[in-house]
């Protein structure tokens, strides 16, 4: 069991619980990790639990509980956490495919534009983590044939709503911001609203399908 995770200090009041194996993302381990995160909600002494791609950052009050106790809770919770299941909600996100990168992106992979759209829209994605900017979803499940390195020179302003691919992941821009990811289309799906009780629309563990058509936007 011990070799299933590593535990490291992240300051005087935080621990990083990491379940990565050879740096590879795994949806089964992440489902179990999210179950662990849910089980820690409201635990006395724990201030916050932040899921990442392969880890949990656990912030705690060192005046009321020590790191060893938090470590024991994490190890016990990991043993109890279910390793199967489909946590989270399902979302269908409408996309207009097109834009500045789609044709070159397809050509670089030796695919037609229609093949890229088909492969991108037929995949079932899982929200692996929210980060980088408010509401930004790192989406696992990209067709391996669409995996490609990020742009050598990032754009200074990738627009809000851009549907993007970078490396082996997909994503959606919640705001206009710099990015080196490739733009495949655009959506009006609202990812973040600071005035809502829960500002981020997507949560780790949610599933996403893109529903779209070709055409420039």
WORA-V298088 format. One record per residue. N is the residue number from 0. PHI is phi in radians with two decimals (999 if undefined). PSI is psi in whole degrees, -180 to 180 (NA if undefined). OMEGA is omega in whole degrees, 0 to 359 (none if undefined). Layout:
N&PHI&PSI&OMEGA, N&PHI&PSI&OMEGA
This chain:
0&999&-38&185, 1&-1.07&-34&182, 2&-1.38&2&177, 3&-1.42&-15&182, 4&-2.67&161&171, 5&-2.15&151&182, 6&-2.26&127&182, 7&-2.44&151&177, 8&-1.19&143&175, 9&-2.30&53&185, 10&1.82&-176&184, 11&-1.34&-17&183, 12&-2.29&34&179, 13&-2.72&149&174, 14&-2.24&145&175, 15&-1.88&119&179, 16&-1.80&111&190, 17&-2.05&128&181, 18&-2.02&15&179, 19&-1.11&142&175, 20&-2.15&110&183, 21&1.03&29&177, 22&1.24&14&185, 23&-1.72&131&176, 24&-1.31&138&181, 25&-2.39&122&185, 26&-1.17&-33&180, 27&-1.14&-46&178, 28&-1.12&-37&181, 29&-1.20&-37&176, 30&-1.04&-42&178, 31&-1.17&-38&179, 32&-1.13&-41&179, 33&-1.17&-36&175, 34&-1.11&-39&176, 35&-1.09&-45&179, 36&-1.04&-44&179, 37&-1.09&-38&183, 38&-1.20&-21&182, 39&-1.56&-11&182, 40&-1.05&130&179, 41&1.39&5&179, 42&-1.20&128&179, 43&-0.96&134&179, 44&1.63&-19&179, 45&-1.66&123&183, 46&-1.55&-35&184, 47&-2.81&148&175, 48&-2.27&119&185, 49&-2.07&109&178, 50&-1.28&141&172, 51&-2.05&-167&181, 52&-1.05&-46&183, 53&-2.33&21&187, 54&-2.68&170&170, 55&-2.19&133&168, 56&-1.72&120&183, 57&-1.98&114&177, 58&-1.68&134&183, 59&-2.42&166&179, 60&-1.61&106&184, 61&-1.19&-9&177, 62&-1.45&-18&181, 63&-2.00&-20&180, 64&-2.63&144&181, 65&-1.71&168&185, 66&-1.11&-35&180, 67&-1.10&-40&179, 68&-1.16&-42&177, 69&-1.09&-41&178, 70&-1.05&-40&179, 71&-1.15&-41&179, 72&-1.10&-40&180, 73&-1.14&-44&181, 74&-1.11&-43&179, 75&-1.16&-42&179, 76&-1.12&-37&178, 77&-1.12&-38&178, 78&-1.17&-35&182, 79&-1.43&-26&187, 80&-1.09&137&178, 81&-1.18&139&180, 82&-1.65&-1&179, 83&-2.22&173&178, 84&2.06&169&183, 85&-2.19&76&182, 86&-1.20&158&173, 87&1.66&175&182, 88&-1.77&166&180, 89&-1.86&140&180, 90&-2.32&136&168, 91&-1.89&125&187, 92&-2.04&118&181, 93&-1.29&134&182, 94&-2.27&138&165, 95&-1.75&111&182, 96&-1.38&146&181, 97&2.46&-164&179, 98&1.86&-170&193, 99&-1.28&-21&187, 100&-1.92&-15&193, 101&-1.03&-47&183, 102&-1.17&-47&179, 103&-1.16&-37&178, 104&-1.05&-47&180, 105&-1.11&-45&182, 106&-1.08&-39&180, 107&-1.13&-24&179, 108&-1.70&-2&183, 109&1.26&28&180, 110&-2.08&160&172, 111&-1.42&163&176, 112&-1.04&-42&180, 113&-1.09&-37&179, 114&-1.15&-40&178, 115&-1.09&-47&180, 116&-1.06&-44&181, 117&-1.09&-47&181, 118&-1.16&-39&181, 119&-1.20&-40&186, 120&-1.48&-18&180, 121&-1.51&-14&182, 122&-1.29&149&169, 123&-1.77&119&183, 124&-1.76&153&174, 125&-2.11&135&176, 126&-1.27&107&182, 127&-1.42&-33&180, 128&-2.90&158&172, 129&-2.00&127&182, 130&-3.12&-170&180, 131&1.28&-46&176, 132&-2.70&162&186, 133&-1.00&118&176, 134&1.46&1&183, 135&-1.25&123&180, 136&-1.68&127&167, 137&-1.52&116&187, 138&-1.85&118&172, 139&-1.50&164&178, 140&1.83&2&178, 141&-1.05&137&174, 142&-0.93&126&182, 143&-0.97&-27&179, 144&-1.24&-12&177, 145&-1.73&-3&179, 146&-1.21&129&181, 147&-2.71&148&181, 148&-1.04&155&177, 149&-1.17&163&179, 150&-1.01&141&179, 151&-1.12&-35&179, 152&-2.09&108&180, 153&-1.10&150&171, 154&-1.33&148&180, 155&-1.43&-18&181, 156&-2.59&83&173, 157&-1.41&126&191, 158&-1.24&152&172, 159&-0.94&135&180, 160&1.58&-5&178, 161&-1.12&133&176, 162&-1.66&120&196, 163&-2.29&161&177, 164&-2.33&136&176, 165&-2.55&121&184, 166&1.11&-127&180, 167&-1.77&20&183, 168&-2.22&159&173, 169&-1.95&165&179, 170&-2.86&176&177, 171&-2.42&135&181, 172&-1.39&121&178, 173&-1.45&-19&178, 174&-2.51&166&172, 175&-1.37&124&186, 176&-2.82&163&176, 177&-1.10&145&176, 178&-2.89&148&175, 179&-1.78&6&180, 180&-1.33&156&183, 181&-1.51&134&182, 182&-1.57&120&180, 183&-1.87&-15&182, 184&3.12&-164&183, 185&-2.53&146&175, 186&-2.35&152&174, 187&-1.66&7&180, 188&-1.04&129&183, 189&-1.52&114&184, 190&-1.57&-26&188, 191&-2.65&134&176, 192&-2.49&108&184, 193&-1.13&-13&181, 194&-1.55&-8&178, 195&-1.45&157&177, 196&-1.06&-39&173, 197&-2.05&98&190, 198&-1.08&-39&183, 199&-1.46&128&181, 200&-1.23&-44&181, 201&-1.63&149&179, 202&-2.28&153&175, 203&-0.93&134&182, 204&1.72&-19&176, 205&-1.16&154&174, 206&-1.89&151&184, 207&-2.38&135&167, 208&-2.16&138&176, 209&-1.64&129&178, 210&-2.03&117&185, 211&-2.75&-173&180, 212&-2.56&165&177, 213&-1.32&169&179, 214&2.29&147&180, 215&-1.42&148&176, 216&-2.29&NA&none
